[in-house]
């Protein structure tokens, strides 16, 4: 079993951090879309009243 270097550990942390940021952005975009769709659904529902 070979040892992992300090630089490799740092690289893995950076990569993981970047992936977390990307995931967070996707969640924010999904949240924004859901809110937008909810507002549209509310608007359409009110039109039928």
N, C-alpha and C positions, 0 to 999 in steps of 0.2 A: 504494500500500500504506500503510495507516494504522498508526501506532505504537500499541502497547499501553501502557496506563498502569500505573503502579506498583500502584494499587489493583486493577486487573484481574488483574495477576499474583498479588497476594496472595489474591484471591478464588479464582483457579484452584488455588493451592496448598491453600487451605482445603478446597475442594471435593474435590480429589484425596485429601487426608488423610482426609476423612470417608468417602470411598468405600473407601479401604484399610481403615479401621476396620470398616466394614460387611462387607467381604469377609473380614476376619480373623474376625469373629463367626460368619459363615456356615461358614467352615472349622472353627472350634472346635465348632460345633453338629454338623456332619457327622462330625467325629472322635468326638464323644461318642456319637452314634447308632451309628456303626460299632463302637465298643467295646462298647456295650450289646448290639448284635446278636451280636457275637462271643461275649460271655459267655453269652447265651441259647443260641446254637448249641452251645457247649461243654457247657452244662448238659443240653441235650437229648441230645447224643451220649453223655454219661456215663450217662444214664438207660437207654440201649439196651445198655450193657455188661452 
